[in-house]
Amino acid sequence: MTLRLVVFDVDGTLVDSQALILGAMAAAFDAVGAPLPPRAQVLGIVGLSLPVAMARLAPEADGAALVAAYRDAFFRMRLKETAPLYPGALAALDALADDPAVLLGIATGKSRRGLEALLDAHGLAGRFVTVQTADDHPSKPHPSMLERALAETGVEATRAVMVGDTSFDMDMARAAGMAALGVGWGYHPAADLHAAGAVAVIDRFDALPGALGTLWTAAA
């Protein structure tokens, strides 16, 4: 049996964390007395590791203080509210998990602690055979996360797919020699995903199995 690997981004791909991210960013910038960047600019950096994201948003501010304030605010908000899964996400994961030839993974700019809390909240703990977080890797679009996922699963890059909502995900996949599949409900426009190398951009989760089937048939 030939194994295939599907690696998912989290924020903007599996879960709609927009409200939590914007709220925590507002609290962080207020805590250090820095002006909050526009909403579109804040959402545009989702997916990057926090130090890199803060450096892009506020290069003149104290980056370490911003990161600490964001983490504190996000943790407090997460105790009260869990970012919801996007419609159809659970069904799509279930369908892929039913195929013994498909392995599931995660590559996210989130911390491992935050990711584990999110997976537990949605009953997804143990669903993914390889989990890569910002704690152990350079920020996207560096290919380190995907290279580790491939090494852990033993799947060749040509038989693996990265599913994400940002150009960072697409660039990371291309750097790792993997195909990239974009989702249109996240934080970067579909045009940006195509420009970054997405083989396709889907606009709903129930289109994922068909898109993967088309991709794998073309690669066979």
C-alpha positions as CSV (number, residue, x, y, z in Angstrom):
1,M,0.0,0.0,0.0
2,T,1.3,3.4,-1.0
3,L,0.9,5.9,1.8
4,R,0.0,9.5,1.2
5,L,0.3,12.4,3.7
6,V,-2.1,15.4,4.0
7,V,-0.8,18.1,6.3
8,F,-3.1,20.8,7.5
9,D,-2.5,24.4,8.7
10,V,-4.7,25.2,11.7
11,D,-5.7,28.9,12.1
12,G,-7.8,30.0,9.1
13,T,-7.8,26.4,7.7
14,L,-9.3,24.1,10.3
15,V,-10.5,26.6,12.8
16,D,-12.0,30.1,12.6
17,S,-9.8,31.8,15.2
18,Q,-10.2,35.3,13.8
19,A,-12.0,36.8,16.8
20,L,-9.5,35.4,19.3
21,I,-6.5,36.5,17.3
22,L,-7.9,40.1,16.8
23,G,-8.9,40.3,20.5
24,A,-5.5,39.1,21.7
25,M,-3.6,41.4,19.3
26,A,-5.6,44.4,20.6
27,A,-4.9,43.5,24.2
28,A,-1.2,43.0,23.4
29,F,-0.7,46.3,21.6
30,D,-2.6,48.1,24.4
31,A,-0.4,46.4,27.0
32,V,2.8,47.8,25.5
33,G,1.3,51.1,24.5
34,A,1.7,50.7,20.8
35,P,-0.9,51.5,18.1
36,L,-2.8,48.5,16.8
37,P,-2.2,47.9,13.1
38,P,-5.3,47.8,10.8
39,R,-7.4,44.6,10.9
40,A,-6.3,43.4,7.4
41,Q,-2.6,43.8,8.3
42,V,-3.1,41.8,11.5
43,L,-4.9,39.0,9.7
44,G,-2.3,39.0,6.9
45,I,0.4,37.7,9.3
46,V,-1.6,34.8,10.7
47,G,0.4,31.7,10.2
48,L,3.8,33.1,10.9
49,S,5.5,32.3,14.2
50,L,4.7,35.1,16.8
51,P,8.2,36.7,16.9
52,V,8.2,37.0,13.1
53,A,4.6,38.2,13.0
54,M,5.2,40.9,15.6
55,A,8.4,42.1,13.9
56,R,6.4,42.6,10.7
57,L,3.5,44.3,12.4
58,A,5.5,46.6,14.7
59,P,9.2,46.7,13.8
60,E,9.8,49.6,16.2
61,A,8.1,48.1,19.2
62,D,9.5,45.7,21.8
63,G,8.8,42.4,20.0
64,A,9.5,40.2,23.1
65,A,7.0,42.2,25.2
66,L,4.4,42.0,22.4
67,V,4.8,38.3,22.1
68,A,4.5,37.8,25.9
69,A,1.4,40.1,26.1
70,Y,-0.2,38.3,23.1
71,R,0.3,34.9,24.6
72,D,-1.1,35.9,27.9
73,A,-4.1,37.5,26.4
74,F,-4.8,34.6,24.0
75,F,-4.5,32.1,26.9
76,R,-7.0,34.0,29.0
77,M,-9.4,34.4,26.1
78,R,-9.0,30.7,25.2
79,L,-10.2,29.7,28.6
80,K,-13.5,31.4,27.9
81,E,-13.9,30.6,24.2
82,T,-12.7,27.9,21.8
83,A,-12.2,28.8,18.2
84,P,-14.8,26.9,16.2
85,L,-14.0,24.4,13.4
86,Y,-15.0,25.6,10.0
87,P,-18.2,24.0,8.6
88,G,-17.4,20.6,7.1
89,A,-13.9,20.3,8.7
90,L,-14.7,17.4,11.0
91,A,-16.5,15.4,8.2
92,A,-13.6,16.0,5.9
93,L,-11.1,14.8,8.5
94,D,-13.3,11.7,9.2
95,A,-13.5,10.9,5.5
96,L,-9.7,11.1,5.1
97,A,-9.1,9.1,8.3
98,D,-11.3,6.3,6.9
99,D,-8.7,5.7,4.1
100,P,-5.9,3.5,5.4
101,A,-3.6,4.9,2.8
102,V,-3.9,8.4,4.0
103,L,-2.0,9.9,7.0
104,L,-2.9,13.2,8.5
105,G,-0.5,15.8,9.9
106,I,-0.4,19.4,11.2
107,A,2.0,22.2,10.5
108,T,1.1,25.4,12.4
109,G,2.6,28.6,13.7
110,K,0.7,27.9,17.0
111,S,2.5,26.8,20.1
112,R,2.3,23.1,21.1
113,R,0.4,24.0,24.3
114,G,-2.2,26.1,22.4
115,L,-2.6,23.4,19.7
116,E,-3.0,20.6,22.1
117,A,-5.7,22.6,24.0
118,L,-7.5,23.2,20.7
119,L,-7.4,19.6,19.6
120,D,-8.6,18.4,23.0
121,A,-11.5,20.8,22.9
122,H,-12.6,19.5,19.5
123,G,-12.0,15.8,20.3
124,L,-9.2,15.7,17.7
125,A,-6.4,14.6,20.0
126,G,-4.6,11.6,18.4
127,R,-6.1,12.2,15.0
128,F,-2.8,13.4,13.5
129,V,0.2,11.2,13.2
130,T,2.7,14.0,12.8
131,V,2.3,17.4,14.5
132,Q,4.7,20.3,13.9
133,T,4.5,23.6,15.8
134,A,6.3,26.9,16.1
135,D,8.0,25.6,19.3
136,D,10.4,23.4,17.3
137,H,10.9,25.1,14.0
138,P,11.7,28.3,12.1
139,S,8.6,30.3,11.1
140,K,6.8,29.5,7.9
141,P,7.6,29.6,5.0
142,H,10.8,27.8,6.0
143,P,10.2,24.1,5.0
144,S,11.4,22.6,8.3
145,M,8.0,21.7,9.6
146,L,7.1,19.8,6.4
147,E,10.5,18.2,6.1
148,R,10.1,16.8,9.7
149,A,6.6,15.6,8.9
150,L,7.9,13.7,5.8
151,A,10.7,12.2,7.9
152,E,8.4,11.1,10.7
153,T,5.9,9.4,8.3
154,G,8.3,8.1,5.7
155,V,6.1,9.5,2.9
156,E,7.8,10.9,-0.1
157,A,7.3,14.6,-0.8
158,T,5.7,13.8,-4.2
159,R,3.0,11.9,-2.3
160,A,2.3,14.6,0.2
161,V,0.0,17.7,0.2
162,M,0.0,20.8,2.3
163,V,-3.5,22.3,2.9
164,G,-3.5,25.9,4.1
165,D,-5.1,29.3,3.8
166,T,-2.0,31.6,3.4
167,S,0.8,32.2,0.9
168,F,3.1,31.2,3.7
169,D,1.7,27.7,3.6
170,M,2.0,27.5,-0.2
171,D,5.6,28.8,-0.2
172,M,6.5,26.3,2.6
173,A,5.1,23.4,0.6
174,R,6.9,24.4,-2.6
175,A,10.2,24.7,-0.6
176,A,9.7,21.2,0.7
177,G,8.9,19.8,-2.7
178,M,5.2,19.1,-1.8
179,A,2.0,20.0,-3.6
180,A,0.0,22.9,-2.0
181,L,-3.7,23.1,-1.9
182,G,-5.3,26.4,-0.8
183,V,-8.6,27.0,1.0
184,G,-10.5,30.2,0.2
185,W,-12.2,30.8,3.6
186,G,-9.0,31.8,5.5
187,Y,-6.8,34.9,5.7
188,H,-5.2,35.3,2.3
189,P,-7.1,35.9,-1.0
190,A,-7.3,33.1,-3.4
191,A,-5.3,35.1,-6.0
192,D,-2.4,35.2,-3.5
193,L,-2.6,31.5,-3.0
194,H,-2.5,30.8,-6.7
195,A,0.4,33.2,-7.1
196,A,2.3,31.3,-4.4
197,G,1.9,28.0,-6.2
198,A,-1.4,26.5,-5.0
199,V,-2.4,23.7,-7.5
200,A,-6.0,24.6,-6.6
201,V,-8.1,26.6,-4.2
202,I,-11.3,25.1,-2.8
203,D,-14.1,27.2,-1.3
204,R,-15.7,24.6,1.0
205,F,-14.5,21.6,2.9
206,D,-16.7,19.0,1.1
207,A,-14.6,19.8,-2.1
208,L,-11.4,18.6,-0.4
209,P,-11.7,14.8,-1.2
210,G,-12.3,15.5,-4.8
211,A,-9.4,18.1,-5.0
212,L,-7.1,15.6,-3.4
213,G,-8.2,12.8,-5.7
214,T,-7.6,15.0,-8.8
215,L,-4.1,16.0,-7.5
216,W,-3.1,12.4,-6.7
217,T,-4.4,11.1,-10.0
218,A,-2.3,13.8,-11.9
219,A,0.8,12.9,-9.8
220,A,0.4,9.1,-10.4
